Amino acid sequence: MIEILTWISLISGGLLILLLLLSLLGGLELDIDIGGDTSVDTDAGGLGIVKSLLTFLSIGSWVVKLVLATDKNPALAFGIGVVAGLTGVFLLGLLLKWLISNQENVNWKPEDALFETGEVYLKMNKDNSGIIKVLINGGMRELKAKSLSKKEIKTGDKVLIESFDNGFAMVSPVKK
């Protein structure tokens, strides 16, 4: 019995670690989430059915094995194993939700740069567009830009992004 419990815990624990690494590091989600309402975002960092089952089996079988090694009462061992497995599922779910909540949002759209100050990267002639660099959501982004004043703006000058028109940031120079 103890040898079977060892194999169950090793195989389920190994699969659990593999799935967690694939989902956390690689973004590959090979699990089914339980969610009653599909209109809300159910990908809130939960474990899902497969990972929950693997966590329960891995932790529960290790605890049953340890209790059977010290006490020969199988009912007590399986009862404690079930409680330990459920506790493990709960705690791992909390850990994953905490990890997901600490992610940074790297998605951005040009409108996030409205009324931000940027720097001219490629100068703007009075009739042509140029390129500006601006900090959006923690990352330096390059945007095509045109001058609202129709005057030349040199490389390195600071500009204020006032609007967007046909994919171009419409900028005005910042007074020094």
ZISUL-V466677 format. One record per residue. RES is the residue in one letter. BURIAL is I if it has 24 or more other ideal C-beta (glycine too) atoms within 12 Angstrom, else O. Layout:
<<RES;BURIAL> <RES;BURIAL>>
This chain:
<<M;O> <I;O> <E;O> <I;O> <L;I> <T;O> <W;O> <I;I> <S;I> <L;O> <I;O> <S;I> <G;I> <G;O> <L;O> <L;I> <I;O> <L;O> <L;I> <L;I> <L;O> <L;O> <S;I> <L;O> <L;O> <G;O> <G;O> <L;O> <E;O> <L;O> <D;I> <I;O> <D;I> <I;O> <G;O> <G;O> <D;O> <T;O> <S;O> <V;O> <D;O> <T;O> <D;O> <A;O> <G;I> <G;I> <L;I> <G;I> <I;O> <V;I> <K;I> <S;I> <L;I> <L;I> <T;I> <F;I> <L;I> <S;I> <I;I> <G;I> <S;I> <W;I> <V;I> <V;I> <K;I> <L;O> <V;I> <L;I> <A;O> <T;O> <D;O> <K;O> <N;O> <P;O> <A;O> <L;O> <A;I> <F;O> <G;O> <I;I> <G;I> <V;O> <V;O> <A;I> <G;I> <L;O> <T;O> <G;I> <V;I> <F;O> <L;O> <L;I> <G;I> <L;O> <L;O> <L;I> <K;O> <W;O> <L;O> <I;O> <S;O> <N;O> <Q;O> <E;O> <N;O> <V;O> <N;O> <W;O> <K;O> <P;I> <E;O> <D;O> <A;I> <L;O> <F;O> <E;I> <T;I> <G;I> <E;I> <V;I> <Y;I> <L;O> <K;O> <M;I> <N;O> <K;O> <D;O> <N;O> <S;I> <G;I> <I;I> <I;I> <K;I> <V;I> <L;O> <I;I> <N;O> <G;O> <G;O> <M;O> <R;I> <E;O> <L;I> <K;I> <A;I> <K;I> <S;I> <L;O> <S;O> <K;O> <K;O> <E;O> <I;I> <K;O> <T;O> <G;O> <D;I> <K;O> <V;I> <L;I> <I;I> <E;I> <S;O> <F;O> <D;O> <N;O> <G;O> <F;I> <A;I> <M;I> <V;I> <S;I> <P;I> <V;O> <K;O> <K;O>>
